Amino acid sequence: MSEELGRPLSAGEPTFGEWAENARLPYDDRQLQLLAKVHDHYAKYGLGGNSLTLRAALGREPRSLRSFIRELALQTAQIA
């Protein structure tokens, strides 16, 4: 990401609570608790799938992460 954006970046991982607060989700407390359970499950066990299931879900060949970041960087540069 740093290479494509031309500036240093560092990775971080917010807690579910921090993420939910910043996301300003339109959920009540019960819904947030359920979503937190889903998040915890994925954090422990991941989300199953492979490139074939990704292609099937997208209906096209997936992009590489580098290509996706490059596209976002170009879009951001055009907006600014």
Secondary structure, DSSP 8 states (H G I E B T S, - for coil): -HHHHTS--------HHHHHHHHT-S--HHHHHHHHHHHHHHHHH-----HHHHHHHHTS----HHHHHHHHHHHHHHH-
